[in-house]
Amino acid sequence: MEIAIGPLIRIVEATGPIGAILAAIIVGLCLALIVFARSQGLFNDARTAQQQAEFQKRLLEQVERLMHREEVLIQEMSEVQAHVALMRVQLRKAIDLLRQVREGRVAPDAIDTDAIGGEP
């Protein structure tokens, strides 16, 4: 930084007070331009666009994860529904056997638990 400032200082010293005033005016105008640009958001447009793109990318990734999770849950739900249907059939068989025992058509010792469908 000192290398770039050194020649500028020599130029200002060589031109005297008029050079110093001109240098101050140029620096002031540059600073005013920077302040104006920042207040108008000219420097923020690129950053905002980048942030929006990153947000959209993260949002799409999250949606894809949720869609995948939904597919997994739908598959699990169909498996659970199949197990529930099997349990209903087994429960109906067990109720039917208990009804037969109560009515005396089947002896309690004659019930085969494997016939009910013991395991899913």
Backbone as CSV, one residue per row, in Angstrom:
resi,resn,N_x,N_y,N_z,CA_x,CA_y,CA_z,C_x,C_y,C_z
1,MET,0.831,-1.181,0.000,0.000,0.000,0.000,0.878,1.248,0.000
2,GLU,1.983,1.203,0.746,2.880,2.359,0.792,3.505,2.617,-0.570
3,ILE,3.682,1.576,-1.360,4.279,1.734,-2.689,3.349,2.551,-3.583
4,ALA,2.040,2.314,-3.485,1.079,3.047,-4.316,0.869,4.463,-3.807
5,ILE,0.971,4.669,-2.510,0.725,5.992,-1.932,1.939,6.905,-2.087
6,GLY,3.126,6.322,-2.075,4.357,7.115,-2.168,4.391,8.040,-3.372
7,PRO,4.184,7.534,-4.590,4.203,8.437,-5.762,3.101,9.491,-5.705
8,LEU,1.952,9.147,-5.167,0.869,10.125,-5.068,1.246,11.265,-4.134
9,ILE,1.906,10.936,-3.044,2.331,11.980,-2.103,3.359,12.892,-2.771
10,ARG,4.261,12.321,-3.546,5.266,13.134,-4.233,4.625,14.069,-5.253
11,ILE,3.586,13.576,-5.933,2.887,14.425,-6.915,2.201,15.582,-6.206
12,VAL,1.541,15.284,-5.063,0.855,16.341,-4.306,1.872,17.349,-3.788
13,GLU,3.037,16.876,-3.302,4.066,17.796,-2.810,4.625,18.657,-3.947
14,ALA,4.729,18.074,-5.127,5.295,18.815,-6.261,4.328,19.885,-6.769
15,THR,3.037,19.626,-6.690,2.067,20.599,-7.201,1.706,21.642,-6.166
16,GLY,2.085,21.417,-4.944,1.844,22.412,-3.901,0.429,22.353,-3.363
17,PRO,-0.054,23.511,-2.839,-1.379,23.528,-2.215,-2.513,23.242,-3.201
18,ILE,-2.336,23.628,-4.440,-3.394,23.356,-5.425,-3.521,21.846,-5.640
19,GLY,-2.407,21.132,-5.689,-2.424,19.668,-5.844,-3.074,18.994,-4.650
20,ALA,-2.787,19.536,-3.449,-3.390,18.965,-2.244,-4.897,19.158,-2.260
21,ILE,-5.326,20.337,-2.706,-6.775,20.601,-2.776,-7.427,19.680,-3.809
22,LEU,-6.788,19.537,-4.973,-7.332,18.644,-6.005,-7.389,17.195,-5.508
23,ALA,-6.344,16.750,-4.830,-6.327,15.384,-4.300,-7.436,15.204,-3.270
24,ALA,-7.641,16.215,-2.414,-8.702,16.132,-1.407,-10.074,16.087,-2.070
25,ILE,-10.245,16.873,-3.131,-11.533,16.872,-3.846,-11.779,15.506,-4.496
26,ILE,-10.749,14.943,-5.124,-10.895,13.633,-5.773,-11.223,12.554,-4.742
27,VAL,-10.492,12.552,-3.620,-10.761,11.570,-2.565,-12.163,11.765,-2.008
28,GLY,-12.568,13.014,-1.807,-13.917,13.296,-1.301,-14.994,12.819,-2.257
29,LEU,-14.791,13.066,-3.561,-15.765,12.603,-4.555,-15.848,11.074,-4.594
30,CYS,-14.702,10.429,-4.490,-14.702,8.954,-4.468,-15.455,8.428,-3.252
31,LEU,-15.190,9.035,-2.094,-15.898,8.605,-0.881,-17.396,8.881,-0.984
32,ALA,-17.749,10.042,-1.552,-19.171,10.365,-1.728,-19.837,9.371,-2.672
33,LEU,-19.126,9.005,-3.741,-19.666,8.025,-4.682,-19.868,6.668,-4.003
34,ILE,-18.922,6.259,-3.189,-19.040,4.985,-2.473,-20.210,5.019,-1.500
35,VAL,-20.331,6.109,-0.750,-21.448,6.232,0.202,-22.780,6.231,-0.534
36,PHE,-22.853,6.967,-1.635,-24.095,7.011,-2.420,-24.445,5.622,-2.959
37,ALA,-23.443,4.935,-3.500,-23.689,3.602,-4.061,-24.149,2.623,-2.980
38,ARG,-23.547,2.704,-1.811,-23.956,1.804,-0.722,-25.353,2.139,-0.235
39,SER,-25.683,3.429,-0.185,-27.024,3.806,0.282,-28.091,3.402,-0.733
40,GLN,-27.752,3.359,-2.001,-28.701,2.946,-3.041,-28.726,1.431,-3.216
41,GLY,-27.831,0.731,-2.535,-27.810,-0.726,-2.616,-27.160,-1.264,-3.877
42,LEU,-26.323,-0.474,-4.515,-25.694,-0.928,-5.753,-24.708,-2.068,-5.510
43,PHE,-24.066,-2.075,-4.354,-23.119,-3.138,-4.054,-23.819,-4.372,-3.502
44,ASN,-25.040,-4.209,-3.033,-25.751,-5.314,-2.395,-26.474,-6.210,-3.385
45,ASP,-26.678,-5.750,-4.616,-27.429,-6.541,-5.584,-26.786,-7.894,-5.842
46,ALA,-25.487,-7.905,-6.043,-24.799,-9.171,-6.313,-24.870,-10.079,-5.097
47,ARG,-24.663,-9.523,-3.914,-24.707,-10.312,-2.689,-26.117,-10.851,-2.454
48,THR,-27.122,-10.007,-2.687,-28.507,-10.428,-2.500,-28.866,-11.533,-3.484
49,ALA,-28.449,-11.397,-4.720,-28.732,-12.430,-5.723,-28.063,-13.741,-5.337
50,GLN,-26.842,-13.653,-4.830,-26.134,-14.855,-4.402,-26.838,-15.485,-3.210
51,GLN,-27.272,-14.682,-2.254,-27.986,-15.210,-1.097,-29.298,-15.849,-1.515
52,GLN,-30.001,-15.240,-2.466,-31.249,-15.823,-2.950,-30.991,-17.160,-3.630
53,ALA,-29.939,-17.239,-4.415,-29.611,-18.491,-5.099,-29.261,-19.577,-4.091
54,GLU,-28.485,-19.221,-3.066,-28.133,-20.192,-2.034,-29.370,-20.637,-1.263
55,PHE,-30.256,-19.696,-0.957,-31.483,-20.041,-0.242,-32.350,-20.975,-1.082
56,GLN,-32.481,-20.669,-2.367,-33.274,-21.527,-3.245,-32.663,-22.914,-3.345
57,LYS,-31.349,-22.979,-3.400,-30.671,-24.274,-3.468,-30.935,-25.078,-2.202
58,ARG,-30.797,-24.436,-1.036,-31.067,-25.138,0.229,-32.521,-25.555,0.318
59,LEU,-33.420,-24.694,-0.144,-34.847,-25.004,-0.114,-35.158,-26.207,-1.000
60,LEU,-34.577,-26.245,-2.194,-34.793,-27.382,-3.087,-34.231,-28.673,-2.502
61,GLU,-33.068,-28.590,-1.864,-32.499,-29.775,-1.219,-33.421,-30.283,-0.118
62,GLN,-33.964,-29.366,0.666,-34.875,-29.749,1.745,-36.147,-30.378,1.182
63,VAL,-36.676,-29.807,0.101,-37.884,-30.368,-0.523,-37.597,-31.771,-1.053
64,GLU,-36.428,-31.958,-1.663,-36.067,-33.291,-2.162,-35.947,-34.285,-1.019
65,ARG,-35.347,-33.861,0.103,-35.263,-34.751,1.275,-36.650,-35.111,1.784
66,LEU,-37.534,-34.111,1.840,-38.893,-34.373,2.316,-39.647,-35.298,1.366
67,MET,-39.442,-35.139,0.069,-40.102,-36.018,-0.895,-39.605,-37.452,-0.742
68,HIS,-38.297,-37.608,-0.536,-37.744,-38.947,-0.325,-38.307,-39.556,0.953
69,ARG,-38.371,-38.753,2.000,-38.909,-39.240,3.277,-40.382,-39.614,3.122
70,GLU,-41.121,-38.848,2.330,-42.532,-39.161,2.099,-42.672,-40.510,1.395
71,GLU,-41.803,-40.768,0.406,-41.840,-42.054,-0.286,-41.561,-43.201,0.678
72,VAL,-40.578,-43.016,1.554,-40.254,-44.046,2.542,-41.436,-44.261,3.480
73,LEU,-42.063,-43.174,3.926,-43.208,-43.293,4.830,-44.394,-43.975,4.150
74,ILE,-44.606,-43.696,2.883,-45.701,-44.355,2.158,-45.442,-45.851,2.075
75,GLN,-44.191,-46.225,1.820,-43.844,-47.645,1.768,-44.043,-48.296,3.136
76,GLU,-43.584,-47.634,4.187,-43.771,-48.167,5.537,-45.254,-48.261,5.881
77,MET,-46.042,-47.278,5.447,-47.469,-47.287,5.727,-48.139,-48.488,5.066
78,SER,-47.745,-48.809,3.842,-48.347,-49.961,3.171,-47.964,-51.257,3.883
79,GLU,-46.730,-51.339,4.400,-46.324,-52.516,5.169,-47.137,-52.626,6.455
80,VAL,-47.332,-51.505,7.135,-48.114,-51.512,8.377,-49.557,-51.900,8.083
81,GLN,-50.109,-51.401,6.993,-51.480,-51.760,6.635,-51.601,-53.254,6.365
82,ALA,-50.593,-53.844,5.725,-50.610,-55.291,5.480,-50.558,-56.055,6.796
83,HIS,-49.724,-55.604,7.736,-49.643,-56.262,9.050,-50.962,-56.131,9.808
84,VAL,-51.583,-54.971,9.728,-52.868,-54.763,10.414,-53.929,-55.681,9.822
85,ALA,-53.950,-55.815,8.503,-54.929,-56.710,7.863,-54.698,-58.146,8.306
86,LEU,-53.440,-58.569,8.386,-53.121,-59.924,8.846,-53.547,-60.117,10.295
87,MET,-53.303,-59.108,11.125,-53.703,-59.208,12.538,-55.219,-59.279,12.666
88,ARG,-55.950,-58.580,11.830,-57.418,-58.650,11.858,-57.894,-60.062,11.544
89,VAL,-57.284,-60.664,10.519,-57.659,-62.034,10.156,-57.364,-62.977,11.313
90,GLN,-56.189,-62.832,11.917,-55.821,-63.695,13.039,-56.761,-63.485,14.217
91,LEU,-57.121,-62.240,14.486,-58.032,-61.945,15.592,-59.415,-62.529,15.324
92,ARG,-59.892,-62.450,14.093,-61.195,-63.039,13.750,-61.173,-64.553,13.940
93,LYS,-60.054,-65.189,13.537,-59.932,-66.640,13.737,-59.942,-66.979,15.224
94,ALA,-59.197,-66.187,16.015,-59.148,-66.439,17.462,-60.523,-66.248,18.085
95,ILE,-61.237,-65.201,17.700,-62.593,-64.966,18.232,-63.515,-66.105,17.831
96,ASP,-63.402,-66.576,16.600,-64.231,-67.694,16.138,-63.943,-68.955,16.951
97,LEU,-62.659,-69.239,17.206,-62.311,-70.413,18.020,-62.838,-70.273,19.445
98,LEU,-62.705,-69.081,20.030,-63.218,-68.879,21.390,-64.736,-69.028,21.423
99,ARG,-65.410,-68.578,20.401,-66.863,-68.732,20.309,-67.228,-70.225,20.240
100,GLN,-66.445,-70.988,19.466,-66.702,-72.426,19.359,-66.466,-73.130,20.692
101,VAL,-65.436,-72.682,21.437,-65.176,-73.266,22.765,-66.328,-72.934,23.692
102,ARG,-66.804,-71.705,23.663,-67.905,-71.293,24.529,-69.185,-72.081,24.216
103,GLU,-69.407,-72.333,22.938,-70.602,-73.071,22.549,-70.440,-74.567,22.759
104,GLY,-69.235,-75.011,23.073,-68.993,-76.420,23.353,-68.692,-77.245,22.122
105,ARG,-68.525,-76.655,20.982,-68.220,-77.417,19.772,-66.755,-77.840,19.721
106,VAL,-65.882,-77.110,20.407,-64.449,-77.435,20.423,-63.996,-77.452,21.876
107,ALA,-63.190,-78.481,22.229,-62.637,-78.566,23.585,-61.480,-77.573,23.693
108,PRO,-61.318,-76.929,24.864,-60.225,-75.955,25.024,-58.849,-76.554,24.756
109,ASP,-58.661,-77.816,25.093,-57.352,-78.447,24.872,-57.101,-78.737,23.397
110,ALA,-58.127,-78.723,22.604,-57.990,-79.068,21.189,-57.592,-77.871,20.325
111,ILE,-57.501,-76.695,20.927,-57.165,-75.499,20.144,-55.682,-75.525,19.795
112,ASP,-55.401,-75.408,18.515,-54.026,-75.344,18.016,-53.714,-73.875,17.722
113,THR,-52.821,-73.287,18.513,-52.533,-71.852,18.342,-51.882,-71.562,17.002
114,ASP,-51.203,-72.535,16.431,-50.604,-72.320,15.109,-51.676,-72.197,14.035
115,ALA,-52.843,-72.772,14.285,-53.928,-72.690,13.307,-54.476,-71.268,13.227
116,ILE,-54.319,-70.498,14.299,-54.790,-69.117,14.304,-53.886,-68.269,13.410
117,GLY,-52.659,-68.677,13.285,-51.719,-67.902,12.459,-50.677,-67.258,13.321
118,GLY,-50.260,-67.907,14.371,-49.321,-67.467,15.396,-48.435,-66.300,15.057
119,GLU,-47.642,-66.378,13.999,-46.711,-65.298,13.683,-47.081,-64.645,12.367
120,PRO,-46.889,-63.351,12.280,-47.219,-62.637,11.036,-46.307,-63.022,9.898
